[in-house]
Amino acid sequence: MDIKEALKGRHSVRKYLSKPIEEEKRKRLNEIIDECNRESGLSIQLICDDPDCFNTLIARYGRFRGVNNYIALVGNKDTLDLEEKCGYYGEKLVLEAQMMGLNTCWVGGTYGKGKCKADRDAGEKIVLVIAIGYGEESGTVHRSKPVQKLCDVPESDMPAWFKEGVEAALMAPTAINQQSFRISLSGNKPMITAKGNGPFVKVDLGIVKYNFEAASGHRV
C-alpha cells in the first residue's frame, strides 16, 4: 500500500480486536514518532497495552471498545501553532499506520484524560489522542461537502496535482465532520485556511494540510 492508497482506504475505527501490535510495527511507529518530534518540537508518544485510558464512561459514550493502544499528541502550551502541528504530524502517523495494516481514530474528548499514561514535562499538555490497533472492521467513508463549497478554484481550472491534493483534503477526518477549511491557489502556490471557531478547527487544518501535501507533492 502506498500513501495514496492509504488516503483512500483509511477510515475512523472505534472498535478494536484484542490482537496486540507486533513489536516490529511498534518499533517502526516509534522511529517515525521520533522523526516527527525532532521536526516539530512536539512530544508525541505511542502508548501500548493500556486499556485504562479508554475504560471510562465517556469512552463508552463515544462508542469506543477494545482500545488498548493510542498515540498521545503532547506539546508545550507555548508552542506556536500547537494544535495545527498536532494535526499535521498526527495525520502523518495515521497514514503510516494505515500502510502497516493498522486502524486508527482521532479522539478529542471521549477518552479518560486523567488516565492517559503519556509523560508530560512542565508546561506541556495533551492536545488529543489517536486510538490505534487492529479494528473489528475497517470503517466507512465519511460524507463530504461538495468541492465548490471548500475550494475557490473551479474544477475545470485545477492543475492535475492540485486536483489530487483537493481530493485528498476532502478525505481528511475533521471534528464532527465539520470540514471548516478553504482551499485556494495563488499562481502555483496552494493555500489552505481555517474557517470558523468550531472544536479542533486548528487540528483539522493540520490534518487537511498533510493530506493535501501527501497527495499533491506540493507544500502548503
N, C-alpha and C positions, 0 to 999 in steps of 0.2 A: 504494500500500500504506500502510495506517495502522498505528499501534502494535499494535493487537490482531491484525491480520493478520500482523504481523512476529513477534509472540509465538508464534503457531500455526505459522508457516512456517519459523522458524529452527531448524536442527539443526546439530550439530557436523560439520564437514567437515575431513578431514585431507589430501586430495589436491587439488592446485590446477593450473590451466592456467597457461601462461606469459604469458597476457594481462595487461598492466600495468593498474594502477588509473589511470583517467583523471585528468588534472590538476584538473579541476573537482571531482571527488569527493575527491581528496586535500585540496584547499583547504577543502571543507566539513567533512571529518573533523577537520582541524586547528583550524577555528573552534570546533567542538564540544569538542574536547580542551582548548582554551584556556578555554572556559567551565567545564568540569569542574575544571580545575586552579585556577581562581580560587575556585570554591565550596569545594573540598575541601582545598586546600593540598598536593595531590599534584603530581608532576612527570611526568604521563603523556606519552608520546611516540609518534608514528607514524614508523616506520622503513620506508622503501620501497626496493625494488630491492637487497635484501641477502640473497642465498641462503646466505651463510656460517652464519648463526645456526642454520639447520636442516639444514646439510650436515654432520651428525655421526652417529656410530654410534647414539647414544641416540635421536636423532630418527627414524632409520630403524627402530629398535626400536619406537618409538611409532607406526609406520606413517605417518609424515608424508612427503609427496612434493610437490615443486614449490613449497614455501613461500618466497616472495621478499619478502613484506611482513608486518609484525607491529606490534602495539601493545604497547609496554613499559609496564607499570604500576609506576611508581617512586615512592618516598616516603621521607621521613625515618624512620629506625628509631624515633624517639621520638614519632612521630605517634600520637595517641590513636585506637584502633580502626583502625590502618593497613590490616590485611587486609580488614576489613569495607568500608572506603571503596573499596579497590581493586575489590572485588566489585561494589559498588553502581554506581560510575561506569564500570567496565569493561562492565557489562551495559547501561548506557545507550548506550555506544558500539557494542556488539554489535548492539543492536536498530536503532540509527540506520544501521549498515552494512547490515543486512538490508533496510531500507527503500530503500537505494540500489541494491539488487540484488547486494550482495556477500555472500560466505560467511565464516564465522569458526569458530575453535575455541579454547577456553580451554586453555592449556598450562602446567602447573605445574612439571614437571621434565624432560620429554623434549624439551629443546632445548639448544643449546650456550650455556650461561650465560656462559662466558668469551668467546664470540664476539658476544654481544649488543652492538649499537652504541649503545645508549641512554646518554646523558650522565648522570653521577651526581656530585652535589656531596658534600662530606664529610658523612658520617652518613646518606647515602641508600643504599637498596638496591632491587634489582629484586625485586618480590614474585612476579610471574609475567608471562607474555606472552599475547597473543591473536593467533593466525595469522589473516590476513585477505587476501582476494583473490577471484578467480573460481574456484569449485570445479569439479572434474570432474563432480560431481553435487551434489545439494542436501542430502544426509544423510538419516538415517532417524529416526523418532520413538523416543525412549528409553523404556524401561519405567519405570512409576511405581508407588509404593506406593499402596494404597487410601487414599482421603481420610480415613477414620476413624483411620488409623494416624498421620496427620500433623496432624490438626485436632481440637480439643476440641469444636467446635460441630457438633451433628447437622445434616445437610444440610437437613432439614425446617425448622430454625430459622434458617437463614442468610438475612440480607438479600440482595437481588439483587446489590448492589455487592460485598458480602463474598464471595459465591459466585464472582463473576468474578475477584476477587483470588486466591482459593484455587486456582481452576483454572489461573490464570497461574503461581502459585507452584509448582504441581506440574509445570509445563512447564520450570522453570528447570534449567539444567545444573548438576550438582554433581559434585565429585570422586569418581571411581569409582562414580558414580550412588548415593551413599550416602544422600542426602536426610535428613541429620541436623538436622532442624529441626521446630519445633512451632508451629502457628498457633492463636491463641485470640482471644476477643473479650470485652472488658470494657465493658459499656454500648455505646457507639458507637465505641470505641477498639480497633482491631486491634493485636495484638501477635504478634511472631514472635521466637522464641528458638532459639538453637543447642543441640543435644544432642550430648553426647559430645566426644571429643578426636581425631577422625579427621583425616586430612590436609586442609588447607584448609577446615576447617569454618567459620571466620570469613569467609573469602572467599565461601563458599557462602551464608552468611547475608546478606551484602550483595547478592548476585545475586538471591536469593529475595525480599528486601525490595523491590528495584527492580521486579521483575516484578509483585509484588502491587500496588504503588502505581501502576504504569503502567496496569494493567487496571482497578483499582477506583476510581482517583481519590482515594483516601484515604491519608494519610500514616501510616506505621507508627511 
